[in-house]
Amino acid sequence: MQQNFGYFGRQVVILPHILRLDSGWTVNVKALIGDGITKVIYPLHTFKISNIIGYDTMNITGKKIVKLIVAVSVGVWIFSYFVYYDFETSCFIKLKPGLMSFVEFNHSNIKEGLQALKYGTPDVYAGVCSNIDTIESDYGCGGWQGGCHYGEEGRITLSTTHSEFVGWTAAIIGHEYCHDLQLREGRSFSEEECYSFDSQILQTIVGVYPN
Amino acid sequence: MDFLKFISIITIAVAVLYIGYRASYDHFAIFPYCSISIREHFGDADKNSIGKALSLLRKSNTESYRLACKYFDKIEEKRCFNADGHIYENVFSKIHKGCYVKGTKRAYLLPGETAEQNAKTLSALSQFARDFWHSRQ
């Protein structure tokens, strides 16, 4: 048997591995290796290829693992639409889509806005992460391309679109966070303060050319 | 069909479609590797001025091209502003050729500019992005 297979070399067989021959025989490669053969390639150059009618590259457990990986990947991909997570700073914010925002799929823009805050204005980002639990997204809250705070602590609404200027999305997150702070601190609702706050964010995170 | 073979065929088909799509509508190059999404402003006279600008950079300023490929994954035509119009009324009257938002991989270019101007702007923005990330190390 060792003479038939020989040492060829393009592909190392992953064990366990069964070659099935048209004679109905099966050849356990592990046994071959036990006989001193360390490498077998497929297709086999000197072994008559017509004699091989198939081969199993994986056992049942291997197939299950691949299916599990595919299922988990798809699950994580869908789940990530509804959550912003940043393990580095332990920041988790629920992203709740409104009915119309399913059409827009604008959560990637919101996530990028949060990333801009993270690197551009770390203090604001830390405040958002620790105070804001939920960001709702929908069309037409407080006009187009704006945001709203409906007086519920930790919950803000954005109406930015998928193709929004991400600097503006970051600024609106900051603006609504400002209103959330006003609420938590028992201060009156002031738009002026929050316009000034989001303007500072814009000036910090957006680098323009020419200056 | 063998499950692994099925997954392999699907993966290859998706990869081929993806590369074809990116090469048609975006900027995609293998040597040096560069993959940047392009979003042009609807109705511009100069079609594909961002793609042309990247090609121009690739030929004439390889260092800036390399930086753009490293720091940007999307380039859009959109007007930039760096203040809130509720506070600074004249903010929209300022015309910026482009901008970069810190912490992101996006660059924005003023709609309607020529490929030459966009190449110059992208060169400046890519260096801006590099300086920002270097300052954080």
Interface residues (C-beta under 8 A of the other chain):
Chain A: T57 M58 K63 V66 K67 V70 E112 Q115 A116 L117 K118 Y119 G120 S163 F165 V166 G167 W168 A170 A171 E191 Y195 S196 D198 S199 L202 Q203 T204 I205 V206 G207 V208 Y209 P210
Chain B: D2 F3 L4 I7 R39 E76 K78 R79 C80 F81 N82 A83 D84 H86 I87 Y88 H96 K97 G98 C99 Y100 V101 K102 G103 T104 R106 Y108 T121 A124 L125 F128 F132 R136
